Amino acid sequence: MLNPIESPAGTLARASGKLRVRRTVAAAAVVAAAAVTGGIATPAFAQPAGPPAPVPVSSHIVGPSRSASAARVVAYWTRARMLSARNADVITSKPRAGASGTHPAPSGPAGRVGGAAPTVGLKGGVQGARATAHAGAVPMTGPFGSPWTGNSHLPPATTSGKVFFTTTGNGVRENWVCSGSTVNSNGKDVVFTAGHCVYGSLGGEVQGEKWHSNWAFVPDYNNGSDPYGVWTARQLWTLTNYFNNQDEGDDIGAVVMNNNSAGQHIVNVVGGQGLAWNWPASEYVYDFGYPAAAPFNGAVLDECNGGEFNYSVYISSTMELTCNFTGGSSGGPWLMSFGGEFGYVNGVNDFGYSSLPDDIFSAYFGNNADSLYNAVAGL
């Protein structure tokens, strides 16, 4: 089964083949749920003329007091809780013989927004390193995940991070971990991740779970350290089709973050990647995340790279990548046109099959990703 890529530390919750696979791919209205706090960024490229199909948006507000809620969430995520959090990956069972999905294809005009470099140093902490540090050659590790060797004070290290959240489904309170990436937007506060990292039953493992709580993002996480701080969520968003059906074809999440205690926006501090939609499902991408199940340990940012497969025999509207990432990598970005620091998020680690351990899958970024981005870009 496919693993969404958020899972318990040390265990691949769905890599054992417990996650369910949805084969319907209805298009996506967007649902938002406010949780705790955010950041902001400005598009360098605008989408071409030709609006996408309209997607309805709704919201669900959760945090009555942003500042108080944010402080509680930051205090909650002690180092011990972070290290003991489970990987929230979705893994599906063995593909059904004869199954046939819909090949991913553009549902509208191709578009993209450019990334944004940090504009301020972190007050009271790590300062920007752009004046003295430069990205080196882009490594070519292929399908085997390896620790990122680039500068730890530059993107994509600073734009990538670990996601932490709590579930209460099944009447049990549990802490989980995923991956994610900041994305440039007008508000400079957006993080993209997998849909199951913000909402739902984690492939059936947490029955009755709805919106996750205690949602936090730790950019540039490294061996338990948080050099850029713990950032909390103000709003959690996903596509309505994922909200209603847990459909892997729309397993995309977006989070509007709170400012930090110094009043700074997250993208201004760590930078933000670009975003692309309706591009061919055959781009060459770099996949980043924090896989935690063997042979990885979730302690550092890992990456692999390769060409997407325009192939959806088993699950409609999804893309495949040969990469051996495991649980904990869910929500990590697939960056196309990656130049060593910046690229365009064109997919996220969503799920995997227990019978295909060397492959990982993402929802195809079409009008669904565009609509989700438009819903949160100005917040």
C-alpha beads as a LAMMPS data file, in Angstrom:
LAMMPS data file: protein, C-alpha beads

379 atoms
378 bonds

1 atom types
1 bond types

-500.0 500.0 xlo xhi
-500.0 500.0 ylo yhi
-500.0 500.0 zlo zhi

Masses

1 110.0

Atoms # bond

1 1 1 0.000 0.000 0.000
2 1 1 1.005 3.567 -0.439
3 1 1 2.201 5.593 2.470
4 1 1 1.011 9.122 2.867
5 1 1 4.238 10.080 4.536
6 1 1 3.478 11.181 7.975
7 1 1 4.015 8.417 10.395
8 1 1 5.125 7.412 13.860
9 1 1 8.758 7.690 14.665
10 1 1 10.356 4.387 13.953
11 1 1 7.257 2.738 12.528
12 1 1 5.787 2.956 9.091
13 1 1 2.162 2.998 10.051
14 1 1 0.964 2.453 6.552
15 1 1 3.991 0.814 5.056
16 1 1 2.601 -2.376 6.456
17 1 1 -0.193 -2.137 3.931
18 1 1 -2.986 -0.844 6.150
19 1 1 -4.016 2.264 4.234
20 1 1 -7.032 2.308 2.006
21 1 1 -6.829 3.545 -1.580
22 1 1 -9.590 5.667 -3.036
23 1 1 -10.126 5.249 -6.753
24 1 1 -12.567 8.069 -7.369
25 1 1 -11.119 11.371 -8.432
26 1 1 -13.863 13.923 -8.152
27 1 1 -12.592 17.367 -8.548
28 1 1 -12.030 19.488 -5.671
29 1 1 -13.820 22.055 -3.725
30 1 1 -11.558 23.336 -1.019
31 1 1 -12.245 23.027 2.680
32 1 1 -10.402 25.034 5.291
33 1 1 -10.067 24.511 9.010
34 1 1 -8.377 27.139 11.139
35 1 1 -5.987 25.764 13.689
36 1 1 -3.127 27.897 14.874
37 1 1 -0.628 30.374 13.012
38 1 1 1.400 31.487 9.806
39 1 1 3.866 33.214 7.308
40 1 1 3.824 35.111 3.902
41 1 1 5.432 35.395 0.352
42 1 1 5.022 37.169 -2.998
43 1 1 4.554 35.448 -6.373
44 1 1 7.382 36.009 -8.856
45 1 1 5.367 34.588 -11.737
46 1 1 1.666 34.892 -12.359
47 1 1 -0.457 32.173 -13.912
48 1 1 -1.145 32.534 -17.627
49 1 1 -4.454 33.800 -18.940
50 1 1 -7.294 31.344 -18.775
51 1 1 -8.983 30.792 -15.408
52 1 1 -9.263 27.258 -14.034
53 1 1 -12.587 25.625 -13.352
54 1 1 -14.091 27.310 -10.268
55 1 1 -13.789 25.371 -7.026
56 1 1 -16.069 26.098 -4.057
57 1 1 -14.338 26.905 -0.781
58 1 1 -15.551 26.548 2.805
59 1 1 -13.858 26.984 6.150
60 1 1 -13.979 25.691 9.683
61 1 1 -12.493 27.912 12.372
62 1 1 -10.920 26.185 15.334
63 1 1 -8.672 28.535 17.305
64 1 1 -10.567 31.094 19.412
65 1 1 -7.417 32.891 20.571
66 1 1 -4.558 32.855 18.120
67 1 1 -1.783 34.104 20.398
68 1 1 -2.804 31.911 23.314
69 1 1 -3.351 28.899 21.085
70 1 1 0.014 29.372 19.374
71 1 1 1.856 29.588 22.673
72 1 1 0.188 26.411 23.909
73 1 1 1.099 24.519 20.747
74 1 1 4.740 25.639 20.881
75 1 1 4.924 24.586 24.543
76 1 1 3.269 21.258 23.769
77 1 1 5.919 20.174 21.265
78 1 1 8.745 19.323 23.587
79 1 1 11.752 17.533 22.106
80 1 1 10.562 14.296 23.720
81 1 1 7.134 14.535 22.049
82 1 1 8.698 15.324 18.680
83 1 1 11.000 12.323 18.883
84 1 1 8.211 9.960 19.926
85 1 1 5.644 11.109 17.330
86 1 1 4.438 8.433 14.902
87 1 1 4.867 8.528 11.135
88 1 1 1.551 9.413 9.533
89 1 1 2.047 7.671 6.214
90 1 1 -0.669 6.164 4.120
91 1 1 0.087 2.774 2.673
92 1 1 -2.299 0.928 0.486
93 1 1 -2.645 -2.779 -0.003
94 1 1 -1.308 -4.621 -3.014
95 1 1 -2.681 -3.154 -6.262
96 1 1 -5.778 -4.963 -7.445
97 1 1 -5.260 -6.978 -10.622
98 1 1 -6.938 -5.337 -13.578
99 1 1 -7.504 -2.038 -11.778
100 1 1 -7.594 0.946 -14.103
101 1 1 -7.317 4.584 -13.130
102 1 1 -7.355 7.844 -15.085
103 1 1 -4.034 9.041 -16.431
104 1 1 -3.110 12.425 -14.957
105 1 1 -3.565 15.239 -17.458
106 1 1 -3.813 19.034 -17.326
107 1 1 -7.317 20.208 -16.466
108 1 1 -6.615 23.795 -17.479
109 1 1 -3.779 26.094 -18.558
110 1 1 -0.352 25.471 -17.058
111 1 1 0.617 27.990 -14.418
112 1 1 3.201 28.672 -11.753
113 1 1 4.230 31.168 -9.106
114 1 1 7.902 31.747 -8.389
115 1 1 9.705 31.177 -5.127
116 1 1 10.836 33.871 -2.702
117 1 1 14.158 34.248 -0.897
118 1 1 14.235 35.189 2.802
119 1 1 14.063 38.937 3.355
120 1 1 14.770 39.181 7.089
121 1 1 16.919 37.392 9.623
122 1 1 15.252 35.438 12.398
123 1 1 15.002 37.758 15.379
124 1 1 16.802 36.273 18.337
125 1 1 18.036 33.275 16.334
126 1 1 19.586 32.117 13.074
127 1 1 20.312 34.941 10.651
128 1 1 20.013 34.884 6.895
129 1 1 23.089 33.494 5.136
130 1 1 22.483 34.592 1.553
131 1 1 25.237 37.207 1.546
132 1 1 27.961 34.676 2.264
133 1 1 26.582 31.252 1.362
134 1 1 25.645 29.895 -2.026
135 1 1 23.998 26.716 -3.163
136 1 1 26.445 24.165 -4.521
137 1 1 26.032 21.654 -7.305
138 1 1 22.701 19.846 -7.250
139 1 1 23.313 16.230 -6.189
140 1 1 22.082 13.411 -8.389
141 1 1 21.243 10.603 -5.994
142 1 1 18.522 9.076 -8.153
143 1 1 15.960 6.775 -6.510
144 1 1 17.916 6.264 -3.297
145 1 1 17.171 8.822 -0.620
146 1 1 20.224 10.477 0.906
147 1 1 20.776 13.335 3.363
148 1 1 20.677 16.748 1.706
149 1 1 24.227 18.079 1.464
150 1 1 23.428 21.682 0.589
151 1 1 23.819 24.683 2.883
152 1 1 21.580 24.281 5.932
153 1 1 20.872 28.040 6.073
154 1 1 19.509 28.235 2.532
155 1 1 16.496 26.771 0.724
156 1 1 15.499 24.003 0.285
157 1 1 16.784 23.172 3.783
158 1 1 15.076 26.206 5.316
159 1 1 11.869 25.890 3.272
160 1 1 11.495 22.177 4.082
161 1 1 10.536 20.950 7.512
162 1 1 8.830 18.444 9.745
163 1 1 5.130 18.674 10.464
164 1 1 3.776 17.658 13.872
165 1 1 0.135 17.186 14.889
166 1 1 -2.171 15.346 17.292
167 1 1 -5.135 13.067 16.560
168 1 1 -7.949 11.963 18.871
169 1 1 -9.679 9.448 16.586
170 1 1 -10.446 5.994 17.999
171 1 1 -10.766 7.748 21.358
172 1 1 -6.965 7.779 21.672
173 1 1 -4.745 10.852 21.714
174 1 1 -1.654 10.319 19.530
175 1 1 1.145 12.499 18.159
176 1 1 2.211 12.194 14.526
177 1 1 4.831 13.541 12.135
178 1 1 4.779 14.442 8.410
179 1 1 6.853 16.676 6.130
180 1 1 6.058 19.917 4.331
181 1 1 7.378 22.978 2.515
182 1 1 6.791 26.702 2.650
183 1 1 5.360 28.129 -0.585
184 1 1 5.555 31.723 -1.741
185 1 1 2.293 33.686 -1.641
186 1 1 1.029 37.222 -1.158
187 1 1 0.569 36.559 2.554
188 1 1 3.975 34.890 3.046
189 1 1 2.358 32.385 5.401
190 1 1 1.655 29.185 3.441
191 1 1 2.946 25.632 3.926
192 1 1 1.987 22.860 1.488
193 1 1 1.777 19.259 2.664
194 1 1 -0.367 16.157 2.130
195 1 1 -4.107 16.248 2.776
196 1 1 -3.870 13.423 5.302
197 1 1 -1.385 15.541 7.264
198 1 1 -4.145 18.060 8.053
199 1 1 -7.361 16.022 8.014
200 1 1 -8.796 12.528 8.151
201 1 1 -8.266 8.985 9.305
202 1 1 -4.692 8.496 8.013
203 1 1 -5.748 5.796 5.608
204 1 1 -8.155 4.233 8.069
205 1 1 -5.763 3.924 10.995
206 1 1 -7.419 6.671 13.066
207 1 1 -11.146 6.133 12.610
208 1 1 -13.354 9.095 13.487
209 1 1 -10.537 11.639 13.162
210 1 1 -11.405 14.929 11.459
211 1 1 -9.163 17.999 11.531
212 1 1 -5.869 17.424 13.317
213 1 1 -4.852 19.582 16.282
214 1 1 -1.628 20.961 17.791
215 1 1 -0.441 21.517 14.218
216 1 1 3.138 22.803 13.973
217 1 1 5.859 23.153 11.340
218 1 1 9.585 23.066 12.140
219 1 1 11.653 24.346 9.182
220 1 1 15.185 23.008 8.772
221 1 1 14.637 20.387 11.491
222 1 1 17.906 18.593 12.201
223 1 1 18.512 15.918 14.835
224 1 1 15.928 17.338 17.219
225 1 1 16.932 20.991 16.775
226 1 1 14.634 23.746 15.516
227 1 1 17.009 26.519 14.308
228 1 1 14.167 28.635 12.908
229 1 1 11.697 27.895 15.659
230 1 1 8.364 26.092 15.923
231 1 1 5.662 27.715 13.784
232 1 1 1.990 27.118 14.468
233 1 1 -1.023 26.878 12.157
234 1 1 -3.792 29.449 11.840
235 1 1 -5.849 27.570 9.237
236 1 1 -5.780 24.032 7.872
237 1 1 -7.043 23.466 4.320
238 1 1 -7.644 20.554 1.988
239 1 1 -9.735 19.818 -1.071
240 1 1 -13.397 19.040 -0.544
241 1 1 -13.037 15.760 -2.399
242 1 1 -10.386 14.694 0.070
243 1 1 -12.475 16.020 2.962
244 1 1 -15.483 13.972 1.840
245 1 1 -13.843 10.869 0.384
246 1 1 -10.192 10.708 1.522
247 1 1 -9.393 10.390 -2.194
248 1 1 -5.642 10.066 -2.839
249 1 1 -6.135 11.894 -6.146
250 1 1 -6.774 15.035 -4.071
251 1 1 -4.512 14.276 -1.101
252 1 1 -3.147 17.817 -0.881
253 1 1 -3.091 20.073 2.167
254 1 1 -2.274 23.742 2.667
255 1 1 -1.741 25.500 5.963
256 1 1 -1.837 29.207 6.736
257 1 1 0.722 29.814 9.459
258 1 1 0.773 32.257 12.350
259 1 1 3.545 34.776 12.651
260 1 1 6.243 33.887 15.155
261 1 1 6.497 35.585 18.543
262 1 1 8.488 38.431 16.925
263 1 1 5.661 39.115 14.469
264 1 1 7.558 37.772 11.440
265 1 1 6.042 35.876 8.508
266 1 1 7.520 32.447 7.923
267 1 1 8.352 32.934 4.223
268 1 1 10.136 36.196 4.977
269 1 1 12.342 34.327 7.443
270 1 1 13.047 31.007 5.679
271 1 1 11.991 31.643 2.068
272 1 1 9.273 29.912 0.072
273 1 1 9.314 27.550 -2.897
274 1 1 7.307 28.204 -6.052
275 1 1 4.214 26.217 -7.048
276 1 1 3.258 24.735 -10.436
277 1 1 0.031 23.164 -11.733
278 1 1 -1.277 21.637 -14.940
279 1 1 2.194 20.731 -16.188
280 1 1 2.904 17.400 -17.918
281 1 1 3.016 14.488 -15.467
282 1 1 6.509 13.624 -16.648
283 1 1 8.634 16.364 -15.088
284 1 1 12.033 15.644 -13.549
285 1 1 11.675 16.377 -9.838
286 1 1 13.635 16.500 -6.612
287 1 1 11.752 14.954 -3.711
288 1 1 12.445 16.257 -0.187
289 1 1 11.216 14.991 3.159
290 1 1 11.936 13.393 6.500
291 1 1 11.413 9.638 6.033
292 1 1 11.626 7.963 9.434
293 1 1 11.175 4.243 8.851
294 1 1 14.216 2.101 8.002
295 1 1 16.605 2.662 6.332
296 1 1 15.989 6.284 7.396
297 1 1 15.625 7.770 10.873
298 1 1 13.711 11.047 10.354
299 1 1 16.530 13.060 11.919
300 1 1 17.659 14.985 8.837
301 1 1 16.293 16.262 5.525
302 1 1 16.626 13.621 2.801
303 1 1 16.233 13.913 -0.962
304 1 1 15.961 11.732 -4.042
305 1 1 15.375 12.649 -7.664
306 1 1 14.013 11.253 -10.902
307 1 1 11.359 11.530 -13.585
308 1 1 7.674 11.323 -12.749
309 1 1 5.688 8.537 -14.348
310 1 1 2.655 9.577 -16.354
311 1 1 1.062 6.366 -15.174
312 1 1 -2.064 5.869 -13.071
313 1 1 -3.132 2.292 -13.532
314 1 1 -4.068 1.798 -9.894
315 1 1 -5.212 5.163 -8.554
316 1 1 -6.721 7.861 -10.732
317 1 1 -5.009 11.220 -11.199
318 1 1 -1.836 10.380 -9.363
319 1 1 1.842 10.520 -10.336
320 1 1 4.532 7.967 -9.539
321 1 1 8.201 8.486 -8.695
322 1 1 10.884 5.866 -8.160
323 1 1 12.149 6.836 -4.702
324 1 1 12.638 4.642 -1.631
325 1 1 11.294 7.172 0.881
326 1 1 9.431 5.650 3.829
327 1 1 7.001 6.788 6.514
328 1 1 7.478 10.321 7.790
329 1 1 8.070 11.766 4.326
330 1 1 4.360 12.394 3.655
331 1 1 3.763 15.960 2.546
332 1 1 7.351 16.543 1.438
333 1 1 7.602 18.539 -1.841
334 1 1 8.367 17.325 -5.350
335 1 1 10.282 20.268 -6.852
336 1 1 10.375 20.591 -10.641
337 1 1 12.858 22.945 -12.379
338 1 1 14.960 22.771 -9.221
339 1 1 18.145 24.833 -9.394
340 1 1 19.807 24.063 -6.091
341 1 1 17.764 26.395 -3.881
342 1 1 14.395 26.993 -5.512
343 1 1 11.996 25.094 -7.707
344 1 1 8.255 24.640 -8.071
345 1 1 6.217 22.316 -5.855
346 1 1 4.522 20.076 -8.418
347 1 1 3.543 17.231 -6.100
348 1 1 3.885 16.006 -2.523
349 1 1 4.594 12.597 -1.029
350 1 1 1.129 11.122 -0.549
351 1 1 1.057 7.346 -0.386
352 1 1 2.705 4.113 -1.405
353 1 1 2.057 0.425 -1.945
354 1 1 3.525 -2.163 0.385
355 1 1 4.119 -4.248 -2.744
356 1 1 6.035 -1.384 -4.438
357 1 1 8.499 -0.319 -1.713
358 1 1 10.744 1.635 -4.085
359 1 1 7.998 3.875 -5.489
360 1 1 6.079 6.776 -4.050
361 1 1 2.970 8.547 -5.335
362 1 1 1.556 12.069 -5.393
363 1 1 -1.767 13.567 -6.366
364 1 1 -1.468 15.212 -9.778
365 1 1 -1.265 18.995 -9.356
366 1 1 -3.945 20.320 -11.723
367 1 1 -6.791 22.761 -11.111
368 1 1 -7.114 21.190 -7.665
369 1 1 -3.707 22.527 -6.566
370 1 1 -4.356 25.866 -8.263
371 1 1 -7.693 26.294 -6.470
372 1 1 -6.217 25.328 -3.131
373 1 1 -3.375 27.795 -3.596
374 1 1 -5.751 30.606 -4.631
375 1 1 -7.813 29.986 -1.494
376 1 1 -4.885 30.534 0.865
377 1 1 -2.466 32.803 -1.020
378 1 1 -3.796 36.074 0.326
379 1 1 -4.571 34.984 3.884

Bonds

1 1 1 2
2 1 2 3
3 1 3 4
4 1 4 5
5 1 5 6
6 1 6 7
7 1 7 8
8 1 8 9
9 1 9 10
10 1 10 11
11 1 11 12
12 1 12 13
13 1 13 14
14 1 14 15
15 1 15 16
16 1 16 17
17 1 17 18
18 1 18 19
19 1 19 20
20 1 20 21
21 1 21 22
22 1 22 23
23 1 23 24
24 1 24 25
25 1 25 26
26 1 26 27
27 1 27 28
28 1 28 29
29 1 29 30
30 1 30 31
31 1 31 32
32 1 32 33
33 1 33 34
34 1 34 35
35 1 35 36
36 1 36 37
37 1 37 38
38 1 38 39
39 1 39 40
40 1 40 41
41 1 41 42
42 1 42 43
43 1 43 44
44 1 44 45
45 1 45 46
46 1 46 47
47 1 47 48
48 1 48 49
49 1 49 50
50 1 50 51
51 1 51 52
52 1 52 53
53 1 53 54
54 1 54 55
55 1 55 56
56 1 56 57
57 1 57 58
58 1 58 59
59 1 59 60
60 1 60 61
61 1 61 62
62 1 62 63
63 1 63 64
64 1 64 65
65 1 65 66
66 1 66 67
67 1 67 68
68 1 68 69
69 1 69 70
70 1 70 71
71 1 71 72
72 1 72 73
73 1 73 74
74 1 74 75
75 1 75 76
76 1 76 77
77 1 77 78
78 1 78 79
79 1 79 80
80 1 80 81
81 1 81 82
82 1 82 83
83 1 83 84
84 1 84 85
85 1 85 86
86 1 86 87
87 1 87 88
88 1 88 89
89 1 89 90
90 1 90 91
91 1 91 92
92 1 92 93
93 1 93 94
94 1 94 95
95 1 95 96
96 1 96 97
97 1 97 98
98 1 98 99
99 1 99 100
100 1 100 101
101 1 101 102
102 1 102 103
103 1 103 104
104 1 104 105
105 1 105 106
106 1 106 107
107 1 107 108
108 1 108 109
109 1 109 110
110 1 110 111
111 1 111 112
112 1 112 113
113 1 113 114
114 1 114 115
115 1 115 116
116 1 116 117
117 1 117 118
118 1 118 119
119 1 119 120
120 1 120 121
121 1 121 122
122 1 122 123
123 1 123 124
124 1 124 125
125 1 125 126
126 1 126 127
127 1 127 128
128 1 128 129
129 1 129 130
130 1 130 131
131 1 131 132
132 1 132 133
133 1 133 134
134 1 134 135
135 1 135 136
136 1 136 137
137 1 137 138
138 1 138 139
139 1 139 140
140 1 140 141
141 1 141 142
142 1 142 143
143 1 143 144
144 1 144 145
145 1 145 146
146 1 146 147
147 1 147 148
148 1 148 149
149 1 149 150
150 1 150 151
151 1 151 152
152 1 152 153
153 1 153 154
154 1 154 155
155 1 155 156
156 1 156 157
157 1 157 158
158 1 158 159
159 1 159 160
160 1 160 161
161 1 161 162
162 1 162 163
163 1 163 164
164 1 164 165
165 1 165 166
166 1 166 167
167 1 167 168
168 1 168 169
169 1 169 170
170 1 170 171
171 1 171 172
172 1 172 173
173 1 173 174
174 1 174 175
175 1 175 176
176 1 176 177
177 1 177 178
178 1 178 179
179 1 179 180
180 1 180 181
181 1 181 182
182 1 182 183
183 1 183 184
184 1 184 185
185 1 185 186
186 1 186 187
187 1 187 188
188 1 188 189
189 1 189 190
190 1 190 191
191 1 191 192
192 1 192 193
193 1 193 194
194 1 194 195
195 1 195 196
196 1 196 197
197 1 197 198
198 1 198 199
199 1 199 200
200 1 200 201
201 1 201 202
202 1 202 203
203 1 203 204
204 1 204 205
205 1 205 206
206 1 206 207
207 1 207 208
208 1 208 209
209 1 209 210
210 1 210 211
211 1 211 212
212 1 212 213
213 1 213 214
214 1 214 215
215 1 215 216
216 1 216 217
217 1 217 218
218 1 218 219
219 1 219 220
220 1 220 221
221 1 221 222
222 1 222 223
223 1 223 224
224 1 224 225
225 1 225 226
226 1 226 227
227 1 227 228
228 1 228 229
229 1 229 230
230 1 230 231
231 1 231 232
232 1 232 233
233 1 233 234
234 1 234 235
235 1 235 236
236 1 236 237
237 1 237 238
238 1 238 239
239 1 239 240
240 1 240 241
241 1 241 242
242 1 242 243
243 1 243 244
244 1 244 245
245 1 245 246
246 1 246 247
247 1 247 248
248 1 248 249
249 1 249 250
250 1 250 251
251 1 251 252
252 1 252 253
253 1 253 254
254 1 254 255
255 1 255 256
256 1 256 257
257 1 257 258
258 1 258 259
259 1 259 260
260 1 260 261
261 1 261 262
262 1 262 263
263 1 263 264
264 1 264 265
265 1 265 266
266 1 266 267
267 1 267 268
268 1 268 269
269 1 269 270
270 1 270 271
271 1 271 272
272 1 272 273
273 1 273 274
274 1 274 275
275 1 275 276
276 1 276 277
277 1 277 278
278 1 278 279
279 1 279 280
280 1 280 281
281 1 281 282
282 1 282 283
283 1 283 284
284 1 284 285
285 1 285 286
286 1 286 287
287 1 287 288
288 1 288 289
289 1 289 290
290 1 290 291
291 1 291 292
292 1 292 293
293 1 293 294
294 1 294 295
295 1 295 296
296 1 296 297
297 1 297 298
298 1 298 299
299 1 299 300
300 1 300 301
301 1 301 302
302 1 302 303
303 1 303 304
304 1 304 305
305 1 305 306
306 1 306 307
307 1 307 308
308 1 308 309
309 1 309 310
310 1 310 311
311 1 311 312
312 1 312 313
313 1 313 314
314 1 314 315
315 1 315 316
316 1 316 317
317 1 317 318
318 1 318 319
319 1 319 320
320 1 320 321
321 1 321 322
322 1 322 323
323 1 323 324
324 1 324 325
325 1 325 326
326 1 326 327
327 1 327 328
328 1 328 329
329 1 329 330
330 1 330 331
331 1 331 332
332 1 332 333
333 1 333 334
334 1 334 335
335 1 335 336
336 1 336 337
337 1 337 338
338 1 338 339
339 1 339 340
340 1 340 341
341 1 341 342
342 1 342 343
343 1 343 344
344 1 344 345
345 1 345 346
346 1 346 347
347 1 347 348
348 1 348 349
349 1 349 350
350 1 350 351
351 1 351 352
352 1 352 353
353 1 353 354
354 1 354 355
355 1 355 356
356 1 356 357
357 1 357 358
358 1 358 359
359 1 359 360
360 1 360 361
361 1 361 362
362 1 362 363
363 1 363 364
364 1 364 365
365 1 365 366
366 1 366 367
367 1 367 368
368 1 368 369
369 1 369 370
370 1 370 371
371 1 371 372
372 1 372 373
373 1 373 374
374 1 374 375
375 1 375 376
376 1 376 377
377 1 377 378
378 1 378 379
